[in-house]
Every structure is written in structure tokens, then in C-alpha cells.
Amino acid sequence: MKFATKALVAGLMMVAGVAIAAEATDPTVKARQELMDTIGMNIGILGKMAGGEAAFDAAAAEGAKAALAAAGAEIAAKFEPQASDPKSTAKEDIWANWDDFVKKADAMKAAAEGIDATTLEGVQAGMGAL
């Protein structure tokens, strides 16, 4: 599960094309980066539990699940304005394939909402859908 979790986080970052470490000055781009930071952090929380790197904590899992669902609901709104910033690595494919991008964001939100955060097994099963 460790590899799958790492691949998932890497995939989400590539899809959104936002570099977490870079700090943008454009407020729209900065908001996107903060959203992607939130997604990465919470997938990391669930992924570490699912992979056995962290002890299962139902409250933390539920918090991460809720944060991912909330972030998923914001993706389209945060990315719709096509802002630019030297620190942004957002790919033009986002806007060129907007409907697909939104579909994937909605699927991430639905997958997060579907995670059973009450058990380790539920978290492990839910990570695959993310």
C-alpha cells in the first residue's frame, strides 16, 4: 500500500500541476497552491494510516476525509480563473480539457466522501478509489 499511496499523491500533484513548495504572489494561484497543500497533507494522513506508517486514529481519519471532500468541492472554482504566476506549474491541459479536469475533481470528492473512516480497513479500501 505504501507505493500505491505515494503514486496517488504524485498523480494528484501532476494532474493539478501545482508545485507545493513554490509560493506564488498571484492570489488566485496562491489559493490553488494552498488547496493542493491541503489535499496532499490529508491524503498523506490517510495514506500513512493505510500503509501502516502511522497508527490508525478514527478522529484523524474522519478529519482528513472531511478536509479532502471539502477541498474536492473547491477545485473547479479555484482553477477556473486561468491566472498566471512564475511560481505556478499549472499545466495548460487543465483548461484545454476543463470538463475532464472537473470530472476528476468531482470523482476525488466523491471518493473522499465514500471513505469509511471508522476502521483501518475502511481507510485502506477507500484509498484505492482516491
N, C-alpha and C positions, 0 to 999 in steps of 0.2 A: 504494500500500500504506500510505502514511502515514495517510490518512484512515481506512482500514479498521482499522488498529491503534488509533488514537485512539478510534474508535467502539466497538471491542471493550472497551477499558479502561473507557470511560464506561458501557457496558452492564453490565459485571460489577459495577461500583460501584453502579449503580442497582438491579440485581437483589438484591444483598445489602443495600443500603440503609445502608451504613456510611460515615460520613464519616471519611476517613483523618486529617484534620488535628485532629479533636476527640479529646481524651484523656479517656476515661471513668474513673470511680472504681470502678464495679462490676467485680469481677474477671472475671465472665463476659462482659460487654460489652467490656471491655478485651482479653480474649483473642480475641474476634471481630475487633476492630479490628486487632489485630496480625496475625491471619491474613489479613485483606483487604489490609493493607500488604504482606505477603509476596507475595500474588497479584499485586497491582498492580506491585510492583517487578520481579518476574520476567517478567510479560507485557511490561513496558517494555523489559527487556533483549532479549527475543526480537523485540519489535516494532521496536526501533531497528535491530537487525541486518537484519531482513526488509525494512525500509523504506530501507535504505542510509544511515541516520543514524549507524550505528556499524559498524566493521569486523567481519566475521564472525570469531568465535572459537569453535571447536568445544567447547572445555572449558567456556567460559562458557555456551554454549547448552545443553550437557548438564546443567550445574548448575541452570540456570533451569528446564529441563524437569523435572528430578527434584524441584525445590522446588515446582513447580506441581502435579505429581502427588501429592506428599505433602500439600500444602495441600488439594487437592481431596478427598482421603480424610478430612480432618478437618472439612470444612464442616458436615456434618449433626450431628456430635457437638458442635461449638462453638455451633451455632444452636439445637439442640433445646430447651435450657432457655430459657424466654421471660423473660429478665431485662430490667430497665429501668434506664436511666441518662439524665440530662438531656443528655448529650453523644452519645447514640445516636440515629441516624436510621433504625434498622432498621424496616422497614415491617411492619405487621400482616399484610400479604399473605403474608409468609414462612410464618407459622404457619397462616393461613387456607387456604393452598394448599401445605401441607407436602409432600405426595407429589410435586408438580411441582417444588418447590424442590430436593428431594433428587435427583430425576431429572436436573435441570440440573447439580447439583453433580457427580453421577456422570459425566455426559457431559463436563464440563470435565476431570475426572480422566482419563477415557479418551482424550480429545483430546490432553491433555498427554503421556500415555504413548505415543501414536501418533506424536509428532513425531520425524522423523529429524533429530537434532541434529548429524549428522556433516557436513552440507552446508548451504550457504546456501539452496539450492533446497528442501531438506527442511524447513528452518525456515519459509521463505515459504509452502510448501504447508500446513504444519501450523497456521499462524496462522489460516487460514480456518475450520478445524474448532473452534478455541478459541472 
